[in-house]
Amino acid sequence: MDTVDRLIRSTQELLWERGYVGTSPKAIQQRANAGQGSMYHHFGGKADLALAAIRRSAAELREEAEAALSREGTALDRVGAYLDRERDVLRGCRIGGLAQDPDIVANAELRQPVAETLSWLHDRLTEVLREGQDKGELARDFAPEAVAATVSAVVQGGYVLARAAGAAEAFAVALDGVRQLLLSKQL
């Protein structure tokens, strides 16, 4: 892994662990085993490096979600695969957590890839659910867009509940609840 990759990966991890304010240039450099000169040679400063890290985290989340949502099976199988994908529940969502970081939210440039990714996920879930409805897998009165928003909200809320409880079971219970709601609209 080259210096740029180490700097970005280290920033991704620190943003996930500490948020924007807690991610100091010194901490990034130490974690990446890179000097100050290397960091500032490749990036204009902390905000530039944070943006690169957020973009990479967003791309990784999209890739993981797409792998689940594009697999074979019914719409509910595909959404189920998304819900069941491996996660570090007690650390929270790399992207959803940034949406709760006041310094990320206050910076339009840093907020943009977060908002775009969450919007993409909503749109992709809507598309999968709409396909299921069109194929007759889901009831006609099913509202794919609203249900996609609910799925996203339950996943993000599940992280919050699990972190507050210090137990991954709270996340699992939230996902079981959304599965029950989805199954109630299956034909």
N, C-alpha and C positions, 0 to 999 in steps of 0.2 A: 504494500500500500504506500503510495507516494505521500509527500507532505500535505498537499492540498486535500487528498482524501482523508488523511488522519485529522486534519483541522476540521473538516466538515463533519466527519463522524463524531469527533469529540464534542463539537458544538451541538449536534443532534442529541447526544446523550445528556449533556449538561442542561440544555433547554428542557428536556423531559424530566430531569431530576430536580432542577432548581428554578426553572423559569428564566425569563430574560434578565431581570435585575441580578439574580444570583449567578449568572453566567458571566464571569469576568474574563477579560482577555488573558490574564495570568493563568486562570484555571484552565482555559482552553489550551493554552500553550503547554502547560504541564501535562494535561491529559494526552495531548497529541505528541508529546515529546518533540516539540518544535520551538524554535526561538522566536523572539519578538520580530526580528527582521524577516523571517520566513512568513510569518502571519501577515505582516503589513506589505510584504512584497506581492502577495497573492490577493489580498483583500484590503479595501480602503479603511476598514475598521470593523468593530464588533457588529454593527448593523448589517454591513455587507456579508459578513460571514454567517450571521444569523439567518439572513435571507437565503443564502445558499443551502444552509442546513434545513430550513423549513421547506424549501422546494424539494430537497431530496427526501425528507420524511413524507411529504405529500405524494411524491411519485411512488415511493415504496408502499404507502397505504393503498393507493389506487391499484397498483400491481397485485397486491394481496387480495383486495376486494374483487377485482376483475377475475382473478383465477377462480374464485368461488362462484361468482355470479354468471360466469360464462360456461360452466361445466354442463354436462348432460343432465337431463332430468326435468321434472316439472318446475314451475316457478317456485313452489314452496320448497322443493328439494334444493334449488339454487340459493334461495334466501336462507334456508337452513344451513347450507354450507358456509355462507357468509357469517351467520351467527355463531357457528361452531368453529370458525377458524381459530388457530392458536393465537392467544393473546397473553400478555403479561398484565393480568387484570389489576393487580394491586398497584401497578405503576401508572395506570390510567392510559388514555389514548394519547399518542404523540401529537396528533392534530387537534383533537377535541380539547385537550388540556391547554393548548396554546390559545384557543378561543376564550379561555377563562383568565388569561394572563393580561392584566390591564396595560402593560407596556407594549404588548403585541397588538392588542385591540386599538390602542391609541395611535399606532403607526400604520397608516394606510398601506404602505409598501409591504410591511411584514404581515399585516392582516390578510392581504389579497390572496396568497396561496392557501391560507387556511380556509377562507370563505369559498374560494373556488373548489377546493377539494370536498368540503362538506356539501356544496351545491352539486358537484359531480356525483357524489355518492347518492344523494337524494334522487337525482335524475336517473341514475342507473338502476336503483331499486324500483323506481316508478316504472321504468321500461320493462324490467323483468316481470313485475306484477301485472302490468298491462298485457304483456304477452300471454301470461297465464290466464288472464280473463278472456282474451281473444280466442284462446284455444279451448275455452269451456272448463278450465280447471278451477276457476273461482267464480263466485256468484256474480250475476249481472249488476247487482247493487253495490258491489265491491268498489271502493274508491282508491285506486292504486296510488295516486299522489298523496292523499292523506295518510294512507297506511305506510307508505315509504317514509314519510316524516315521523310517524309513530315508531317505526323500527329504528330509525336513526336516533330518536330521542331516548328510546329505551336502552339502546346500547350505551350512549353517552351517560345517561342517568345511572345505568348499571355500574359503570366504572365509579361514579361518585359514591353510590351506596356501598360498593365493595371497599373502596378506600376508607370511607368513614367508619365502616365496621371492622376494618382490618381483616376481612375474610372474603375470599373469592366466591363463596357460596351466595352472597347477596347478588352478585352479577348473574350467576346461574339461575337464581330464582326469577330475576327480572326477564331473562331471556326465555325461560319456561313460560312466563306469562304472555309474552308477545307471540310465542309459538301457539299457545292456546287460542289467542285471538285470531291468528291466521287460519288455524284449522277450522274455526267456527265458520269461516267464509268459503271453505272448500266445498266443491260439489260432490 
